[in-house]
Amino acid sequence: MMDTHNILFAFGLTLLAGLSTGVGSILAFFTKHTNKKFLSIALGFSAGVMIYVSFVELFFNAKKTLAAGIGEAKGIWVATAAFFCGILIIAVIDRLVPTFENPHEIHTVEEISESPDAICRPGLLRVGMMTAVALAIHNLPEGIATFTSALVDPAVGISIAIAIAIHNIPEGIAVSVPVYYATCSRGKAFAYSFLSGIAEPIGAVFGFVFLLMFQGDMVFGVMSAAVAGIMVFISLDELLPSAQRYGEPHLAIYGLIGGMMVMAFSLIQLM
């Protein structure tokens, strides 16, 4: 499970998912209007993929693995404890980020002015930089989740990476808008947005080091359950609220159901 090919594949997926923040900047600078309905459905879809995978695949396999190692009753208890520990970790990280600097505040491409020379406000640079830092902090556990999932099951890892990548697009806009207003530079706005996604492969490194230090099926079981908790929290606390703020609430739910259906059929095909 920890062979070189799987490790490189997992790192590559995590890197691509993280750097999709740069896509947000590209959309902000080269489109005139925010397709709110699309973003609402896409974010809901991502939440559906992550929630379904968390409960049906990751948590189920974690219980199975742990039960095989320490017995069914203890295995269920350990998997459940690891699941809620994952939720606790991401919840604590989320609380440590000040609300006014939270990268999940909704921004749209309409905020980019067609006359940048008239709107330069250097005081906003700190807001943009702190948003990038806050985004990086949020992305660390997401990197761990993508990397670990890809190691456990490459096909599931691909699905999660796509979901995380969609999730990172509006976050990239959230970083690039204030930086652009502060510097009047599309290049700098793109660079800050792009680099903020580096935290995800850094998170993958943390996950790799941990798994390298404590190898074994039991560790993978605990990590899988914790990752499931992390992704459920991200879906309920970030993805669905953001999806509903971008468009009609029903669209977010339709996207959620669609994501679950696609993930369900994908897993069936892999059986």
N, C-alpha and C positions, 0 to 999 in steps of 0.2 A: 504493500500500500504506500510505502514511503520510497519507492524507487525514483530514480532521477527524472525519468520521463514524466511521471505524475506530478512531481514537485515543480518542474519547469512549466508544465501545462497550467497548474494551479496559480503560479506566480503570474504567468502571462494573462490569464483571465482576470485576475485581480487588478493588474496594471491597466488593462483596457477599460474595466469598469470604473476605476478611479479617475482616469484621465478624460472620461466623458464629460467632466465639468467644463472642459474646453468647448464642447459642442454647444453648451448653453451660451457661451460668449459669441460663437459664430452665428447662432440664431439671432442673438440680440443685435448684432451689427449688420446682418445681411438680410433680415426680414423686416417688413414694415409693421406687421401686426402679429400679435400673440394669438395663436390658435388655442383659445382657452378650452374649447370642447375636446380637442385632441389631447391636451395635457391632462385634463380631468380624467378622461378614459384611460390614458396611458399610465398615470400614477395609480389609479384604481386597479388596473391590470397588474402592475408590479406588486401591489399589496396582495392581490389574489394569489399570484404565483408564490410569494414568500410565505404567506399564511398556510397555504395548502401543503407546500413542501415541508414546512416546519412540523406540522402535526402528523401528516400522513407518511412522510419519508424519514426525516431526520430524527424526530422524537421516537417514532416507532422502532427504527433501527437501533437507536440508543438503548431503549428498554430491552430489546432482544439481545444486544451485545452484552449489556451489563448483567442481565439475567443468566446468560450462559456462563458468566465468570463468577458471580457471587450468589447465585440463586434468584429465583423469580421474585420473591417478596422484597429482598434487599435491592435487587436490580431496579425495580419500579420506584422504590423510595429514592435511590441515588439519582436516577434519571430525572425524577420530578424535582428534586432539590437542585440539580444542575440547571434545569430549565428555568427555574425562578431565580437562580443566581445570575444567569445570563440577563434576565430582565432587570435585576437589581443593578448590575454593572452598567448597562446602557442608560438606565434611569438616573444613576448618580452622575454619569458623564453629562447627561442632558441638563441636570440641575446646576452643574458647575459653570455652564455657559450663561452669561448674563442675557436676560430676555431681549434687551435692545440690540444685542449683537448676534442674536440667533440667526443662523443662515437660512432658516426655513421660512422667513418672512417672504410673502409673495411679491415678486417683481415681474414686470412685463417689458417687452421690447419697445413699447411705446415710450418708455421713460428715457430712451436714448434720443437726445435732441439732434435735429438735422443741422444745427448751427453750434458746434461744439465750442467755438471761440468765445461765445457769449455766455457760456454757462460754467466755465472753470471755477471750481470752488475747492481750493487746496485743503480746507478743513475737513472735507469728506474723505480724504485719503485714509485717515485713521479708521473711519467706519468701514471702509472697504477692506483694509488690512485685518482688522479685528474680525470681520465677517469671514475672511479667508482662514484665519486661525481657528475660529469657532467651527467652521466647516471641516477643517482638518481633524479637530478633536472628535467630531461626530463620526468621521469616516474611519477612524482607527478600528473600532469594533466591526464595522461593515467589511473592512479588509480581512479581518480574522474570519468572519462568517463566510465570505466568498472563497477564501483560500481553503479553509477546512472542509467546506462542502465539496469543493472540486477534488480534494484528496479522497474523500469518502466515496464519491460517485461523480465522475467527470461530467456525465450527462446532466445531473442535477446542478453541478457547479456552473455549467453553461447557462441554464435557466436563471439561476440566482444572479449571475454576472449581468445578464441582460436586464433583469429587474432593477438591480442596483444602478446600472448605467442610465436607465430611463429616469430613475429617482434623482440622479446627479445633474441632469440637464437643467432643471429650474434652479438648482443650487448654484450652478455656474453663472446663471443670469444674476443671482443675488449677490455674487462677488463682483462681477464685472461692471454692474450699473454704478455703484458708488465710486469705484476706482476710476471709471471713465469720466464721471462728473468732476472728480478731483483733479485729474491729470490731463483731460482732453486728449488722451492717447488710447487709441484702440489696441495698440500693441501691448501697452502695460496692463490694460484691463484684461486682455486675453491671457497674458502671462500669469497674472495673479490667479485668475480663475483656473487655468490649466494646472498650475503648480499646487493649488490647494488639494487637488485630487491625488497627489503623491502620497498622502497619508494612508490611503488604502493599501498600496503595496508595502508600506512600512508596517501596517497592521498585519499583513501577511507574514512579514519577517518575524514579528513577535509570535504569531501562531506557529510558525515553523520551528523557532527556537524552543518553544514550550514542548511541542510534540517530539522534537529531537532529544530533549532532556528526559522526557517521560514517555518513552515509546511503549506501545502495547495496545491491544484491543480495548482494554478498560479505559485508557486515556481517550481514545477515539470516541468511545461511547459517551463519556462525560462531556467532551468537547462538542459532540454533535447535539446533545441535549441543550447545552448552554447556547450554542449558535441558534438553535430553534427559538429559544427565549429571546435572544437579541433581535431576531428578525420579526417575531411577532410584535415586539414593542415598537420597532421602527415602523412597521405597517400601520399599527393602531395610533401611534402618537404623531407620526410625520406624514406618511404617504396618504392615508385616507383624509385627514384634515386638509392637507394641501390640495388634494384632488377636488374636494368639495368647495374650497375657496376659489378655485380656478373656474368652475362651471356649475351646472346644475347638479345637486346632490345625487339625483337618480343616475346621471352619467357615470359618476364615480362608482356606484354600486354595480352598474352594468359592467363596467370595466373589471371590477373585483370578481364578479361571477365568471366573466370571460377568462380571466387569468387562471382561476381555479379549474375551469373546464379544460383549457389548453394544457395545463400542468397534469391534470388527471389522465387525459388521453396520452400524453407523452410518456408518463410512467407506465401506463398499460402496455404501450408499444415496446417498452424496454424489458418487460417481464419475460 
